[in-house]
């Protein structure tokens, strides 16, 4: 099992949009989200909102047998839910560029095994 944690900045003025989309993903789109995460091999996904003096961030934790390719798959999948997630969360709220390489693997320092 591999673990991956990262932060994703939330664009200024987009926290309410982010919260609305997280709510949508856990209610009206819950079945689609579950199917998406199964396709990607995710066994655990946790997300927190962190307010800081430098801005607001989503703190994301993922577990999967091979977590390294999950973000790339999210950015390229043509599944309707994945496209919605990419356009409305990753691009609109976080400002991610789908043509950019995924963030580099991070280094676990304390607690992750």
PyMOL commands that set and color helices and strands:
alter all, ss='L'
color gray80, all
select helices_A, chain A and resi 15-26+30-39+67-76+80-91
alter helices_A, ss='H'
color red, helices_A
select strands_A, chain A and resi 2-10+42-52+55-64
alter strands_A, ss='S'
color yellow, strands_A
deselect
rebuild
show_as cartoon
